[in-house]
Amino acid sequence: MSAKILIVDDEANTLASLSRAFRLAGHEAVVCDNAARALELAQAQPFDLILSDVVMPKRDGLALLEDLKTAEVAAPVVMMSGQAHIEMAVRATRLGALDFLEKPLSTEKLLVTLDNAMKLTRLEAENRDLRTRVGKHTMVWTGETMRRVMAQIERVAASETRVCIYGETGTGKELVARTLHEKSQRAGGPFVTLNCAAVPAELIESELFGHEKGSFTGAAQRHNGKFEQAHRGTLFLDEIGDMPIAMQAKLLRVLEEGEVERIGADKPTKVDVRVVVATHRDLEQLVESSGFRRDLYHRVVVFPLTLPPLRDRCEDLPALVSHFARQVSAQNGWKPVPFSNAAIDALKAYSWPGNIRELRNVVERLLLLADSQVEAEDVQMALPVSKRAEKVQPSVSTDVPLAERVLAFERQTVLAELLRHGRHVTQTAKALGLERSHLYKKCQQLGIDLQNLPERE
């Protein structure tokens, strides 16, 4: 894998020879002759290694090392000097230097040092990611419904194909995105997330692309956006259907050009990022209503993947309950409590409008309520009063004319299918045996607003 190296030295001959050695080995080298400029470059773009001389005029390499640490620059730093001594090497190591090399440098030694630095960086990233997700980010399933979904994940994960994850709120879209990342060749890189619906419209550009110090009121320092943070990794854009139209045009440009431009910057920065998106909305319908750009739609929906709601994968519920019970007990230091068969049946009888996220919350509530075993009565106490032991089925009043009953039943049936397919119009039409255009007309006839569907009705 090629690397990007920043070389800092006040001797032009050294810069020329070192950069040539790295470039001949297939790497990219950026050079500068002073510490101040090196700090600017290191903050402006990601590097796999910073190679700096110690003895330089004005501000030396050890001062640069301190500045890089203060600025929280993540790239590993290797110091070099023709006047090396033990005290200098010890101080550099204490300041965070990965290695200390004595001039003159051999090409072989340089390349070995670079290889070690990249391996260490990758290992540290993997360890950080492992600590974050152990016991928390695990796909749990046993049934055929999720088996088909997992087969799709396995098929697309190893590629660079952009994936759009459809599904109701709480079905685990971020978990699927993490799984795609972990099973890809980018697994050693960062996994960065942004919920497009949670960021105010006026701030989303800065969150995605970053900004320079002083570029707007309140910009007290340079900020790297999500794209730069996700360099050589995966960026997960959740609820992309809620991204403002003006921002969609800028996102499209980044996806096409592979570079971002911070607010206030005078030139763009190259980024290497795989983008995975998710939404609970029907992007095709948003395109038809001019709520989502058609060109961006074709950029991000290359491989659509639909997550089923929990009510359509009840066969997985016992395994999910067991998983969450172990997880919650371990986090709180509680003794594990088993669930009776009647309790599991009671949980299966519920419709789970909040899906897996709601299930986890209910399991935690049950572990607090139960004594030696979770029983069906505990489940009834833990579930919302208006939803207990409720199956998803249409209920139509019996004291209205037949025509009204038929319309009400049609409305509830169409709504149920729309929600079951994550508000995806094409898949809903297929399930109902209708043409897409006929489903649109049917929704208008039944008074169903496709852009503002309820969670349940």
Residue pairs with C-beta under 8 A, 6 or more apart in sequence:
1 118
2 26
2 27
2 28
3 22
3 27
3 28
3 48
3 49
3 114
3 118
4 27
4 28
4 29
4 30
4 45
4 46
4 47
4 48
4 49
5 22
5 27
5 28
5 29
5 30
5 47
5 48
5 49
5 50
5 51
5 114
6 30
6 31
6 32
6 38
6 41
6 42
6 47
6 49
6 50
6 51
6 75
7 15
7 18
7 19
7 22
7 29
7 30
7 31
7 32
7 51
7 52
8 31
8 32
8 33
8 34
8 35
8 38
8 50
8 51
8 52
8 53
8 56
8 61
8 64
9 15
9 18
9 31
9 33
9 52
9 53
9 56
9 80
10 33
10 34
10 53
10 56
10 57
11 53
12 33
14 53
14 103
15 31
15 33
18 29
18 31
18 51
18 105
18 110
19 29
19 31
21 107
21 110
21 111
22 28
22 29
22 110
22 114
23 29
25 107
25 111
27 114
30 41
30 47
32 38
32 41
33 56
34 56
34 57
34 58
34 59
35 52
35 56
35 58
35 59
35 60
35 61
35 63
35 64
35 67
36 58
36 59
38 50
38 52
38 64
39 64
39 67
39 68
39 71
41 47
42 50
42 68
42 71
42 73
42 75
43 71
43 73
43 222
44 222
44 269
45 228
45 269
45 270
46 74
46 75
46 228
46 231
46 232
47 75
48 75
48 76
48 114
48 117
48 118
48 121
49 75
49 76
49 77
49 78
49 113
49 114
49 117
49 118
50 68
50 73
50 75
50 76
50 77
50 78
51 77
51 78
51 80
51 110
52 61
52 64
52 65
52 77
52 78
52 79
52 80
53 61
53 79
53 80
53 81
54 60
54 61
54 62
54 79
54 80
54 81
54 83
54 84
54 88
54 92
55 61
55 81
55 82
55 83
59 67
61 79
61 81
61 92
62 79
62 88
62 91
62 92
62 95
65 77
65 79
65 92
65 95
65 96
65 97
66 95
68 75
68 77
68 96
69 95
69 96
74 121
75 121
76 98
76 117
76 120
76 121
77 96
77 97
77 98
78 97
78 98
78 99
78 100
78 101
78 113
78 117
79 89
79 92
79 97
79 99
79 100
79 101
80 100
80 101
80 102
80 103
80 105
81 88
81 100
81 102
81 103
82 102
82 103
82 104
84 100
84 102
84 103
88 100
89 100
92 100
93 100
98 113
98 116
98 117
98 120
99 113
99 116
99 117
101 109
101 110
101 113
122 188
125 188
125 189
125 190
126 187
126 188
129 191
133 178
135 327
135 330
136 327
137 175
137 178
137 179
138 175
138 323
139 146
139 150
139 172
139 175
139 176
139 179
140 316
140 319
140 320
140 323
141 147
141 149
141 150
141 313
141 316
141 319
142 315
142 316
142 318
142 319
143 313
143 315
143 316
144 315
145 308
145 312
145 313
145 315
145 316
146 308
146 313
146 316
149 176
149 305
149 306
149 307
149 308
152 303
152 305
153 176
153 179
153 180
153 183
153 305
154 183
156 163
156 180
156 303
156 305
157 179
157 180
157 183
157 184
158 183
158 184
158 185
159 184
160 274
161 302
161 303
162 274
162 275
162 276
162 277
162 299
162 300
162 301
162 302
162 303
163 177
163 180
163 276
163 277
163 302
163 303
163 304
163 305
164 240
164 276
164 277
164 278
164 279
164 283
164 300
164 301
164 302
164 303
164 304
164 305
165 173
165 176
165 177
165 276
165 277
165 278
165 279
165 305
165 306
165 307
166 278
166 279
166 280
166 282
166 304
166 305
166 306
166 307
166 421
166 422
166 423
166 424
167 173
167 278
167 280
167 306
167 307
167 308
167 309
167 422
168 280
168 307
168 309
168 355
168 419
168 422
168 423
168 455
169 280
169 354
169 355
169 357
169 455
170 310
170 354
170 355
170 356
170 357
170 358
171 307
171 308
171 309
171 310
171 355
171 356
171 422
172 307
172 355
172 356
172 357
173 238
173 278
173 307
174 193
174 236
174 238
174 278
176 278
176 305
176 307
177 191
177 193
177 234
177 236
177 238
177 276
177 278
178 191
178 236
180 234
180 276
181 187
181 191
181 233
181 234
181 236
181 274
181 276
182 191
184 234
184 274
186 232
186 233
186 234
186 274
189 230
189 231
189 232
189 233
189 234
190 229
190 230
190 231
190 232
190 233
190 234
191 230
191 233
191 234
191 236
192 226
192 229
192 230
192 233
192 234
192 235
192 236
193 226
193 235
193 236
193 238
194 207
194 208
194 226
194 235
194 236
194 237
194 238
195 238
195 239
196 204
196 237
196 238
196 239
196 240
196 241
196 242
196 243
197 238
197 239
197 242
198 239
199 207
201 244
201 247
204 243
204 244
204 247
205 247
205 250
205 263
206 216
206 219
206 223
206 225
206 263
207 225
207 226
208 225
208 226
208 227
208 247
208 250
208 251
208 254
208 260
209 225
209 227
209 250
209 254
209 260
209 261
209 262
209 263
210 222
210 223
210 224
210 225
210 227
210 228
210 260
210 262
210 263
211 219
211 222
211 223
211 225
211 262
211 263
211 264
212 219
212 222
212 262
212 263
212 264
212 265
213 219
213 220
213 221
213 222
213 264
214 264
215 262
215 263
215 264
215 265
216 263
216 264
219 263
219 264
222 262
223 262
224 262
225 260
225 262
226 235
227 235
227 254
227 260
227 271
227 273
228 260
228 269
228 271
230 271
230 273
231 271
231 272
231 273
232 272
232 273
233 273
233 274
234 273
234 274
234 275
234 276
235 273
235 274
235 275
235 276
236 276
236 277
236 278
237 243
237 275
237 276
237 277
237 278
238 277
238 278
238 279
239 278
239 279
239 280
239 281
240 277
240 278
240 279
240 283
240 300
241 279
241 280
241 281
241 283
241 286
241 291
241 292
242 279
242 281
243 251
245 291
245 292
245 293
248 292
248 293
248 296
249 293
249 296
251 296
252 293
252 295
252 296
252 299
254 260
254 271
255 275
255 296
255 299
255 300
256 299
257 268
258 270
258 271
258 272
259 268
259 269
259 270
259 271
260 268
260 269
260 271
261 267
261 268
261 269
262 269
275 300
277 300
277 301
280 422
280 423
281 423
281 451
282 422
282 423
282 424
282 425
282 450
283 292
283 297
283 301
284 297
284 424
284 425
284 426
285 423
285 425
285 450
285 451
286 292
286 451
287 293
287 294
287 297
289 451
291 451
306 421
306 422
306 424
306 427
307 422
308 420
309 352
309 355
309 419
309 420
309 422
310 316
310 317
310 320
310 352
310 355
310 356
310 358
310 359
311 351
311 352
311 392
311 420
312 420
314 348
317 344
317 347
317 348
317 359
318 339
318 344
320 356
320 359
321 339
321 344
321 347
321 359
321 363
322 339
324 359
324 360
324 363
324 364
325 336
325 337
325 339
325 363
325 367
326 336
327 360
328 334
328 360
328 363
328 364
328 367
329 335
329 336
329 337
329 367
334 367
337 367
337 370
337 371
337 372
337 373
337 374
338 373
338 374
339 366
339 373
339 374
340 373
340 374
340 375
340 376
342 375
342 376
343 366
343 373
343 374
343 375
343 376
343 378
343 379
345 376
346 376
346 379
346 380
346 389
347 359
347 362
347 379
349 389
349 390
349 391
350 379
350 383
350 387
350 388
350 389
350 390
351 387
351 390
351 391
351 392
351 456
352 358
352 359
353 387
353 455
353 456
354 361
362 379
362 382
362 383
365 382
366 374
366 378
366 379
366 382
367 374
369 378
369 381
369 382
370 378
380 388
380 389
383 389
392 416
392 456
394 408
394 409
394 412
394 413
394 416
395 412
396 405
396 408
396 409
396 412
397 405
397 408
398 405
400 408
407 446
410 442
410 446
411 446
411 447
411 448
411 457
412 457
413 432
414 428
414 432
414 439
414 442
414 443
414 446
414 448
415 448
415 453
415 454
415 457
417 428
417 431
417 432
418 424
418 425
418 428
418 448
418 450
418 453
419 453
419 455
419 456
420 428
420 431
421 427
421 428
421 431
423 450
423 453
425 436
425 439
425 440
425 450
426 436
428 439
429 435
429 436
429 438
429 439
432 439
434 442
440 450
443 450
